Amino acid sequence: MEIIVDIVSGLIAQMQKPTLAFLIGGMALAAFGSKLEIPEPVYKFIVFLLLMKVGLGAGISIREANFIDLAIPAVGAALVGIAIVLLGSGTLARLRGVSSMDGMATAGLFGAVSASTLAAGMAMLDEEGIAYEGFIGALYPFMDIAALVTAILLARLSAERKAAAETTAQPGGAVAVGKPGSDNGEMIRGILSETFRSAAISALLLGLALGILARPDSVYENFYDVLFRGLLSILMLIMGMEAWSRLSELRQVAHAYIAYGLLAPLAHGALGFGAGLIVHQLTGFSGGGVVLLAVMAASSSDISGPPTLRGALPEANPSAYVGTSTGLGTPVAILSIPLWIALANMTIGV
């Protein structure tokens, strides 16, 4: 009982801090029908700066990082991303009323990473004075790309198997065979190319490369790091308004998406937390790192994922996967951050 009280009191305390307060404030504005709008170019610029900040910080830290200390968490992050998609393919994608394509697209989006949720987790740990590895941002693309590639590949293979199975007898006894299978290797290369060229991954990888190969420390400290918290608060406000507006889209799809949007972030975060504990035992991964791995797993992509899925799976319904992710998944993921902090404190101490 005392543990539950501690978690609830911690959650209430976190809601009073800027990160969650601005998210909830944005949802409240949208709920009351406010006409406030943040121009799309401003939103994109904020996202770019936040990704560059995360990438630069990770790159600067990688210069001094031990290869094994980085490689093992990276492998763990990729495996978690794949596991989340496989879990979604065996649950949501198989439910009645949910098309396989829509279910896999949703699973892919939930397996990928939200940079804003990761930034929110970092901000909360900073406010609590909890240390974490500086290279943690470098784990983002490993989980993100692994999840998106797995989801798109499985969705495409499922669609081709379904097409091949839909054979019908033609007049005269001829049989029409469905669409023949395509070159899976070429498809995977195309998916990887599209993912790496997406705006979010490009900005993150640019920051990583500059942080590793150049010496941008002064620019990072005097510009990106200084603006980080203010820009994040605006992004949380935007996401809060968008989250509320997306809730209405779920009326058009199966109620299964609502249950998935509410429960999946917690299940996925638990997977990430478990993987973090394993990495902690193997490499001495910090408690803050374990929390952020759980945060990444609990999050669902709001930047790189949607355009990648729209391009690779045009048959999938954006109202299903984007509405579920932004309308439910993202708020639940952000609101669950205090839970992972509390669990880390109870298990390994932070």
N, C-alpha and C positions, 0 to 999 in steps of 0.2 A: 504494500500500500504506500509505503514511504517513497519507493522508487517512482510510482505513478505521480505522486504529489510533486516530486522533484522535477519530473519531465514536464508536467503541466505548468508549474511555476516558471521553469526555464523558457517554455514556449511563450508564455505571457510576457516575460521580460524581453525576449527577442522581438516580439511584435512592436514594442515601444522604440526599437532601434531603427535607424534610417532605412536600412535595406527592406525590411518587411513593412515598415510603416508607409513607405511610398508605394509599394505594391498594393497594399490594402486601400490606400488613399485613391489610387487610380481606379480600382474596382468600385469604390464608393461613388466616385465622380460619374463613371459610366452608368451605375445603377440609378442615379438620380437624373440621368438624361443630360448631363453637362455637354455643352458644345465645344469644350476645349479640344483642340487638335494640335499635335506636334507634327510639323511638316515631315514628309517621308525622307527628303534629303538630310534633314537634321538627324533623324533616327539612324539612317545608314552611316552617317559620319560618326555618330556616337559609338555604334557597333564596331566600326573600323578602328577607332581609337582604343576601345577596350580590348579588342583582339590583338592589336599591336602591343598594347601594354602587357598583356598576358604572354605573348610570344617573345617580346624583348626580355622580360623578366626571366622567362624559362631559359632562353638562349644564354643570357649572361650567367645563369647558375650552372648550366650544362658545361660551360668552359671549365669549371672546377669540380664537376661531379665525377664520381667513380663510375666507370662503364657498367659494372655489375649492378650497382645501386640503382642505375637508371633502367637497365635492360630488363630486370626482373619485374619491376612495376609496370613497364610498358607491355610486356607479354601478358601480365595479369589483366591489364586494362583491355587489351584486345580480346582476350578470352571471355571476359565479362560481357563485352559488347556482343559477341557471337552468341553467348549463352542466353542473353536477354531476347535476342531475335528467335532463337530456337524455342524458348519458352512461349513466346507469343504465337509462333507457328503451331504449337501443340495445344494452345488454349483458345485465344481470341479468334484466330483464323479458322478454327473448326466449329465455332458456335453457330447455331441456326440463325439465319438472317444476316450473317456476316459473310460477305464474299471473300474468297481466299486472297484476292488481289488487295482489297481494302485492309484486310487483317494483317497481311504481311507488310504493307506500307506503314500501318500504324506501329507494328512491332519494330520496324526499322527506325522509325522516328524516335521511339522510346529507347531504342538501344544506342542511338547516337547521343551526342552531348550538347547541352545548352551552355554556350559560353557565358551567358548572363547569369545562369544559375551557379556555374562554377565561380564566377566573379563574386556573386553574393556570398557563397560559402567562404571564399578567401576573406571577404570583408568582415564576416562574422567572427572568423578565427582571429583576425587582426584585432578586432574590438575586445575579444576575450584574452588576448595576449597568448594565444596558443600557436606554437611554432609548427611549421610544415616545410617540406622541401621546396626550394626555390624552383626546381625543375618540374614541379607538379603540372604546370600548364602544358608541358611537352607530352603528357599522357593523353591529352585531348584528342589529337588526330588518330592515335592508335585505336581507341575505343570507337571513335566516330566513324572512321573509314571501315573498320572491321564490321560494324553493325550494318551500315548502309549497303556495303557490297554483299553481305550475306543475305539481307532481306530482299534486295533486288534480284539477286541470282536465284533464290528459292522461289520468288514470285514468278519470275520468267520461266523457270523450269516447270513449275506447276501449271502455268498457262499452256505451255507447249504439250505437256502430257495430257491435259484436258482436251486440247485441240486434236491430238492424235487419237484420243479415245472416241471422239465424236465422229465415228464412221457411219455412213448410211448406205443402204443398198440402193443402187441406181437402177433405172429401168434396164431390163436385159440381164440383171444379175451383177452388174458392175458395182464395185465398191469404191466410194470416194474417201480417201484418206485425209485426215486433218493436216494442218500446216506442218511441214517437216521441221525437224529440230534444226536450230541454227548452230553456228559455231560458238560453243560456250566460251572458248578461250578468247575469241574476238569480242564477245559480249562483256566478259570480265575486264578486258583491257579498256573497252569504251567506258565502262562504269568507273574504273579507277581514274581514267583521264578526266572525266566530267567532275568527279569528286575533288580531285586535286586542283582543278581550275575554278572551282566555286569561289565566290567572293570571300566567304568566311575562312575556308582552309587556306586560300592564297594569302590573306592578310596574316593569319597565324604563322604560316610557314615563312613568310617574309620576315616577320619579327624574330622568329627562331634563328633564321640564317644570319640576320644582322647582329643578333645578340651573340652568336657563336663566332662569326668570322670578323666582325668589326668591333669597335669599341664605343658603343652608343651609351655608355653609362651616364654621362652628364646629361644628355637629352632625356634619357629615361627618368632620371631622378628629378630634373627641373621642369619637365613638361608632362610626360605621361603619368608618372606616379602622383604628381600634384593634382592633376585633373580627375584622377580615377574615381574618387568617391562622389564628387559632384555629378559626373557623367553617369555613374551607376544609379544614382538616385533618380535622374531623369528617365533612364531606361526602365527602371522598376515602375515608374509612374505610367509610362507608355504600355508596358506589359500588363499592368493591372487593368487599364482601360480595354486593351485588346482581349484579355482573358475573359472579361465580363461579356463583351460583344460576341465572342466566339461560342458562348454557352448556348445561344439560341440555335446555332447550326446543328447541335446534337439532336434537336427534335426531329431532324430529317433522316436520322439513321437509327440503327438498332440500339436499344437500351443497354446492350452488352458493352458498348463503348463507354458509357458512364461508369459502370462498375470497373472496367479496365483502367480508365483514367484516374479513378480514386485509389485503387488497390495496387496497380502495377508499380508506381513509383516506390512504394514501401517495400514490395517484394524485390524489385531490382536493386534498391538501395541496400537491402540485406545481403544480396549477392555481392555487391561491391564491397560492403563492409567485411564480409567473410574473406573475400580475396585480399583485402587490405591486411587483415590479421595474419594471413598466411605469409604475405610479403614482409610483414613486420617481424615474423619469426625467422624468416630467411635472411633478411638484410638489415634489420633494425630500423625499418621504415617507421617514421614518427607517427604519433597518435593523430596529429593534425593531417598527415598524409592519408591515414586510414579514413578519416572523416571525409576528406575531399574525394577520395576514390568512391566512397559511398554516395557522395553528392553527385558526382558525374554519372554514376550508374542510375541514380534515382531520376536524374534530369532527362528531358527529351528535347531534341534539337529544335530550335526556333529560328536558326539562321541558315546553316548549311544544308540541313536535311530537307526542308520543304521544296526548294528549287531543284535539288538533286532528284527527289522522288517524282516531282512533276515531269521532269525531263525523261526519266528512265521508265516510269510506270504511269503513262498518261491515262490508262484505263481506270486507275484508282481514284476514288472520290476524295478530293481535298477536304470536304466538310467532315469526313470521317477522321482522317488521320491528323489534319491540322487542328480541327475543332477539339478533338480529344486531347491532343498534346497541349495546345496553348490554353484552352478553356479550363482544363482540369489538371492535366499532368504537371504543368509548370508550377501553378500555385501550390499543389500538394508537395512537389519536390522541394520548393523553397521553404515551405512551412515545416518540412520534416528535418531540416538541417539541425535544429536543436536536439532532435532525437538522436542523431548520429554522434553529436558532441557528447550527449549524456552517456550513450553506450560506450563510446571510446574512453570516457572518464572512468566508467565502472569496470571496464575490462583491462585496459592497459595504462590508464592514467594519462591525462593531458595537461 
